[in-house]
Amino acid sequence: MITRNSAIAVIAACFTAMVSHAAEIGSVDTKFNLMTPDDSIKLQVFSDPKIEGVACYLSTAKKGGVKGAIGVAEDTSDASIDCRQVGDVRIVKPLEEGESVFKKRRSLIFKKLKVVRFCDVERNTIVYLVYSERVIEGSPKNSVSAVPIARWDTAQETSQLALCVYGT
């Protein structure tokens, strides 16, 4: 028999499993809301869990307002992705065609944002596709990024971003 507490634990585990780990780099506001959070665009970065040396940068729209503040707003399907080789590329686990590498919920239950990976073996390129899916009907809005795999010259890894100083 399923108890109320075990049902709540299962639901919480499902929501936790849907959200992938990404680091937020920054955000910009797109719509001012007087007493509640503003609508915004969030910029995040995540690494492919099976391929070292590739980073994906993802921008997504985030609803504010009262619904956004309490976590029940349905975010739009607008998203953009750009993935880059950031070091020596090494495949650490077997890859599956069309495998999901990132998921994030976009509404309380029915909608999620997904990033899937494809391999273009002929061109030695990894391709990432971001799109939104919904239980009944998804969105045709999507974005794609291709990462051609090349030798990585470690001498070029010297960062010039030390010149990028925030808050001073």
C-alpha positions in Angstrom: 0.0 0.0 0.0 1.3 3.4 -0.9 1.3 5.9 1.9 1.0 9.7 1.4 4.7 10.2 2.5 6.0 7.6 0.0 3.9 9.2 -2.8 5.4 12.6 -2.0 8.9 11.1 -2.0 8.4 9.5 -5.4 7.0 12.8 -6.9 10.0 14.8 -5.4 12.5 12.2 -6.8 10.9 12.6 -10.3 11.2 16.4 -10.3 14.8 16.1 -9.0 15.8 13.7 -11.7 14.3 15.9 -14.4 16.6 18.9 -13.5 20.1 18.5 -14.8 23.1 20.3 -13.3 24.1 23.5 -15.0 25.9 26.6 -13.7 24.2 29.9 -14.2 26.6 32.4 -15.8 24.3 35.4 -15.8 20.8 36.8 -16.7 19.1 39.8 -18.1 15.6 41.1 -17.4 13.2 41.3 -20.3 10.0 42.6 -18.6 9.7 44.6 -15.4 7.2 43.4 -12.8 6.5 45.8 -10.0 6.1 43.6 -6.9 7.2 40.2 -8.3 10.3 38.8 -10.1 10.9 40.2 -13.6 10.7 38.0 -16.7 14.3 37.2 -17.8 16.7 35.3 -20.0 19.0 33.0 -18.1 22.4 32.0 -19.4 23.8 28.6 -18.2 26.7 26.3 -19.0 26.8 22.5 -18.7 29.2 19.8 -19.7 28.3 16.7 -21.6 28.2 13.9 -19.1 29.8 11.4 -21.5 32.2 13.6 -23.4 35.0 15.5 -21.7 36.2 18.7 -23.4 32.9 19.9 -24.6 30.8 22.7 -22.9 27.4 23.8 -23.9 26.0 27.3 -23.3 22.2 27.5 -23.0 20.0 30.6 -22.9 16.4 30.2 -21.8 13.4 32.5 -21.1 12.2 32.5 -17.5 8.7 33.8 -16.5 8.5 36.1 -13.5 5.3 37.5 -12.0 3.4 35.8 -9.2 3.3 32.4 -10.9 7.1 32.6 -11.5 7.7 33.5 -7.9 5.9 30.5 -6.6 7.3 28.1 -9.3 4.1 27.3 -11.2 4.6 29.5 -14.3 5.0 27.8 -17.7 8.1 29.1 -19.3 8.1 29.7 -23.0 9.8 27.2 -25.4 12.4 29.8 -26.5 15.9 28.5 -26.0 19.3 28.8 -27.8 22.3 26.6 -27.5 26.0 26.9 -28.5 28.5 24.1 -27.7 32.2 24.4 -28.0 35.3 22.3 -27.7 37.1 23.6 -24.5 39.8 21.0 -24.2 40.9 17.5 -25.4 37.8 15.6 -26.4 37.5 12.2 -24.7 34.5 10.0 -24.8 34.3 8.4 -21.4 31.2 6.2 -21.9 29.5 4.7 -24.9 27.2 7.1 -26.7 23.7 6.5 -28.0 22.2 8.3 -31.0 19.7 11.0 -29.9 20.7 10.6 -26.2 19.4 13.2 -23.8 22.3 15.1 -22.2 20.3 17.8 -20.4 16.7 18.1 -19.1 15.0 20.9 -17.2 11.3 21.3 -16.3 9.6 24.4 -17.9 6.3 24.0 -16.1 5.1 22.3 -12.9 4.3 19.0 -14.6 3.8 18.9 -18.4 6.6 20.6 -20.1 10.4 20.2 -20.2 13.4 21.5 -22.1 15.7 18.8 -23.5 19.2 18.8 -25.1 20.0 15.7 -27.1 23.2 14.6 -28.8 23.9 13.2 -32.2 27.1 12.1 -33.8 28.0 13.0 -37.4 30.8 10.4 -37.8 31.5 11.3 -41.4 32.5 14.8 -40.4 33.9 14.0 -37.0 31.4 16.3 -35.4 29.1 16.1 -32.3 25.7 17.9 -32.8 23.5 19.1 -30.0 19.8 20.0 -30.4 17.7 21.9 -27.8 13.9 21.7 -27.9 10.9 21.8 -25.7 8.5 18.8 -25.3 5.1 18.6 -23.7 2.9 15.7 -22.8 0.2 16.6 -25.4 2.0 18.8 -27.9 5.6 20.1 -28.1 7.0 23.2 -29.8 8.8 23.4 -33.1 11.1 26.0 -31.7 14.6 24.6 -31.5 18.3 25.5 -31.8 21.3 23.4 -32.9 25.0 23.6 -32.3 27.8 21.5 -33.9 31.2 20.8 -32.4 33.8 19.6 -34.9 36.4 17.6 -33.0 40.0 18.8 -33.5 43.3 18.4 -31.8 43.6 20.6 -28.8 46.8 22.7 -28.5 47.4 23.0 -24.7 49.6 26.1 -25.4 46.4 28.0 -26.5 44.7 27.3 -23.1 46.1 30.4 -21.5 43.1 32.4 -20.4 42.7 36.0 -21.3 39.5 36.2 -19.1 41.6 37.4 -16.2 40.9 40.8 -17.8 37.2 40.2 -17.3 36.6 41.8 -13.9 33.1 42.2 -12.4 32.1 44.5 -9.6 35.2 46.7 -9.5 
